[in-house]
């Protein structure tokens, strides 16, 4: 399974996702894609072997992933203080694969019905969901 993690700003959420997914899905290929070099660098420090940066990297890797995960802003044009371009948001939102979004209030979006929890709990739940998917996605669909 190829897991694409998208993050911006300092890459802290992405790095936490890298660490959680590396532990739960040791066979998966994790691709860290940052909206800027600092985010990519921080995610790489979390243990991922493959990283890329920028708009084209997001668009290119969306077509090659089995699942995408990141903060909710990755599907909203101009989120993360403008780091998410309209093309990035469209590429992620238009994917024909599962997209797991971490609820964040920094994106000027309020998501109702989401339990108030610590960010680490949301990250853990996202990693658990992807780990549960891993067996089904590898069953004959491995890229």
C-alpha positions as CSV (number, residue, x, y, z in Angstrom):
1,X,0.0,0.0,0.0
2,X,1.2,3.5,-0.8
3,X,0.2,6.1,1.8
4,X,0.5,9.7,0.8
5,X,0.8,12.2,3.7
6,X,0.2,15.8,2.8
7,X,1.0,18.7,5.2
8,X,2.1,22.3,5.2
9,X,3.4,25.0,7.6
10,X,6.0,23.2,9.8
11,X,4.8,19.6,9.0
12,X,4.1,18.7,12.6
13,X,0.8,16.9,11.9
14,X,2.4,15.1,9.0
15,X,5.4,14.0,11.1
16,X,3.1,12.6,13.7
17,X,1.2,10.8,11.0
18,X,4.4,9.4,9.6
19,X,5.4,8.1,13.0
20,X,2.0,6.5,13.7
21,X,1.7,4.9,10.3
22,X,5.3,3.6,10.3
23,X,4.4,1.7,13.5
24,X,1.0,0.4,12.4
25,X,1.8,-0.2,8.7
26,X,5.4,-1.3,8.5
27,X,5.0,-2.8,5.0
28,X,3.4,0.3,3.5
29,X,5.3,2.8,1.4
30,X,4.8,6.2,3.0
31,X,5.3,9.2,0.8
32,X,5.6,12.6,2.6
33,X,4.5,15.5,0.4
34,X,4.9,19.0,1.9
35,X,3.6,22.2,0.6
36,X,6.9,23.7,1.5
37,X,10.5,22.4,2.2
38,X,10.2,22.8,6.0
39,X,7.1,20.6,6.1
40,X,8.7,18.0,3.9
41,X,11.9,18.0,5.9
42,X,10.1,17.6,9.2
43,X,8.0,14.7,7.9
44,X,11.2,13.0,6.6
45,X,12.6,13.2,10.2
46,X,9.6,11.1,11.3
47,X,11.1,8.1,9.5
48,X,9.7,8.2,5.9
49,X,12.1,7.4,3.1
50,X,10.4,9.3,0.3
51,X,9.5,12.9,0.2
52,X,8.6,15.6,-2.3
53,X,7.6,19.3,-2.1
54,X,5.2,21.6,-3.8
55,X,2.1,21.8,-6.0
56,X,3.3,19.5,-8.7
57,X,4.4,16.9,-6.1
58,X,0.9,16.9,-4.6
59,X,-0.8,16.5,-8.0
60,X,1.6,13.9,-9.3
61,X,1.5,11.7,-6.1
62,X,-2.3,11.8,-5.8
63,X,-2.5,9.7,-8.9
64,X,-0.1,7.1,-7.5
65,X,-1.4,6.7,-3.9
66,X,-3.7,4.1,-2.4
67,X,-4.8,6.4,0.4
68,X,-4.2,10.1,1.2
69,X,-4.1,11.5,4.8
70,X,-3.6,15.0,6.2
71,X,-5.2,18.0,7.9
72,X,-8.7,18.9,6.6
73,X,-7.2,22.0,4.9
74,X,-5.6,19.9,2.1
75,X,-9.0,19.8,0.3
76,X,-9.6,23.6,0.7
77,X,-8.1,26.1,-1.7
78,X,-6.0,28.7,0.0
79,X,-6.0,26.9,3.4
80,X,-2.9,26.8,5.6
81,X,-2.3,30.6,5.1
82,X,-2.4,30.2,1.3
83,X,-0.1,27.2,1.1
84,X,-2.8,24.9,-0.4
85,X,-3.3,26.1,-4.0
86,X,-6.6,25.5,-5.8
87,X,-4.9,22.9,-7.9
88,X,-3.6,21.0,-4.9
89,X,-7.0,21.0,-3.2
90,X,-8.7,19.9,-6.4
91,X,-6.2,17.0,-6.9
92,X,-6.7,15.7,-3.4
93,X,-10.5,16.2,-3.4
94,X,-10.9,14.7,-6.8
95,X,-9.1,11.5,-6.1
96,X,-10.8,8.2,-6.6
97,X,-9.2,6.8,-3.4
98,X,-9.8,7.1,0.3
99,X,-8.9,10.5,1.8
100,X,-8.6,10.6,5.6
101,X,-8.8,14.1,6.9
102,X,-7.7,15.3,10.4
103,X,-10.1,17.9,11.7
104,X,-8.3,21.2,12.4
105,X,-9.8,24.6,13.3
106,X,-6.9,26.6,11.9
107,X,-8.3,26.3,8.4
108,X,-11.3,28.6,9.1
109,X,-13.6,25.6,8.8
110,X,-15.7,24.3,11.6
111,X,-16.7,20.7,11.2
112,X,-19.8,19.9,13.2
113,X,-20.4,16.5,14.7
114,X,-16.7,15.9,15.3
115,X,-15.8,15.0,18.9
116,X,-13.6,17.5,20.7
117,X,-10.4,15.5,21.3
118,X,-6.7,16.1,21.4
119,X,-4.9,16.2,18.0
120,X,-2.9,13.1,18.9
121,X,-6.2,11.2,19.3
122,X,-7.4,12.2,15.9
123,X,-4.0,11.2,14.4
124,X,-4.1,7.9,16.2
125,X,-7.7,7.2,14.8
126,X,-6.6,8.1,11.3
127,X,-3.6,5.7,11.5
128,X,-5.8,2.9,12.9
129,X,-8.3,3.4,10.0
130,X,-5.5,3.2,7.4
131,X,-4.0,0.1,9.1
132,X,-7.4,-1.5,9.0
133,X,-7.6,-0.8,5.2
134,X,-4.1,-2.2,4.5
135,X,-5.1,-5.8,4.2
136,X,-8.0,-5.0,1.8
137,X,-5.9,-2.8,-0.4
138,X,-3.1,-5.2,-0.7
139,X,-5.4,-8.0,-1.8
140,X,-4.5,-8.1,-5.5
141,X,-4.3,-4.3,-5.9
142,X,-0.7,-3.7,-4.8
143,X,1.0,-1.1,-7.0
